[in-house]
Amino acid sequence: MTKSTDDIAGQVKSLQDELLALTDTVRSFAAERLGAGADAIRGAADAATERARYTADEARRRGKTIADDLEVHITDNPLPAVLIAAGVGLVIGAVLGRR
C-alpha cells in the first residue's frame, strides 16, 4: 500500500470508530429517554391511583355521614319515616304493577 492509501484507510478506520461511538451515544440517550418516559408514565399512574383512592375514601365518608344523619332523623321521627316508606312502596308497586 502507498502512503495515501494508508492515510485513507486510517481515516476510514477513524470514521468507523467515531460512527460506533456516535451510535453508542445515541443508543444510550434513547435508553435514558425511554426510561424517563416510563418513569413519568408510572408516576402519572401512581398519582391517578392515589386520587381515585382519595375520592373513594371521601365518598365513603360522605355516605357514612349521610347514613348516620338519616338514622338519627328516622330514630327521632319514626312515624313520618314509616309513612314516607309506605308511600314510596305504594308508588313503586303501582308503577311495577302497570307493566
Backbone hydrogen bonds, N-H to C=O, Kabsch-Sander energy under -0.5 kcal/mol:
donor,donor_aa,acceptor,acceptor_aa,energy
6,D,2,T,-2.5
7,D,3,K,-2.3
8,I,4,S,-2.3
9,A,5,T,-2.6
10,G,6,D,-2.4
11,Q,7,D,-2.4
12,V,8,I,-2.7
13,K,9,A,-2.5
14,S,10,G,-2.5
15,L,11,Q,-2.7
16,Q,12,V,-2.4
17,D,13,K,-2.3
18,E,14,S,-2.3
19,L,15,L,-2.6
20,L,16,Q,-2.5
21,A,17,D,-2.3
22,L,18,E,-2.6
23,T,19,L,-2.5
24,D,20,L,-2.3
25,T,21,A,-2.2
26,V,22,L,-2.7
27,R,23,T,-2.5
28,S,24,D,-2.5
29,F,25,T,-2.6
30,A,26,V,-2.7
31,A,27,R,-2.3
32,E,28,S,-2.4
33,R,29,F,-2.6
34,L,30,A,-2.5
35,G,31,A,-2.4
36,A,32,E,-2.5
37,G,33,R,-2.5
38,A,34,L,-2.5
39,D,35,G,-2.4
40,A,36,A,-2.3
41,I,37,G,-2.4
42,R,38,A,-2.7
43,G,39,D,-2.6
44,A,40,A,-2.4
45,A,41,I,-2.6
46,D,42,R,-2.4
47,A,43,G,-2.4
48,A,44,A,-2.5
49,T,45,A,-2.4
50,E,46,D,-2.4
51,R,47,A,-2.4
52,A,48,A,-2.6
53,R,49,T,-2.5
54,Y,50,E,-2.4
55,T,51,R,-2.7
56,A,52,A,-2.5
57,D,53,R,-2.4
58,E,54,Y,-2.6
59,A,55,T,-2.5
60,R,56,A,-2.4
61,R,57,D,-2.5
62,R,58,E,-2.5
63,G,59,A,-2.7
64,K,60,R,-2.3
65,T,61,R,-2.3
66,I,62,R,-2.6
67,A,63,G,-2.6
68,D,64,K,-2.7
69,D,65,T,-2.6
70,L,66,I,-2.6
71,E,67,A,-2.5
72,V,68,D,-2.2
73,H,69,D,-2.4
74,I,70,L,-2.7
75,T,71,E,-2.5
76,D,72,V,-2.4
77,N,73,H,-1.8
81,A,77,N,-1.5
82,V,78,P,-2.4
83,L,79,L,-2.5
84,I,80,P,-2.5
85,A,81,A,-2.3
86,A,82,V,-2.5
87,G,83,L,-2.4
88,V,84,I,-2.6
89,G,85,A,-2.3
90,L,86,A,-2.4
91,V,87,G,-2.3
92,I,88,V,-2.5
93,G,89,G,-2.6
94,A,90,L,-2.5
95,V,91,V,-2.4
96,L,92,I,-2.7
97,G,93,G,-2.1
98,R,94,A,-1.1
99,R,96,L,-0.8
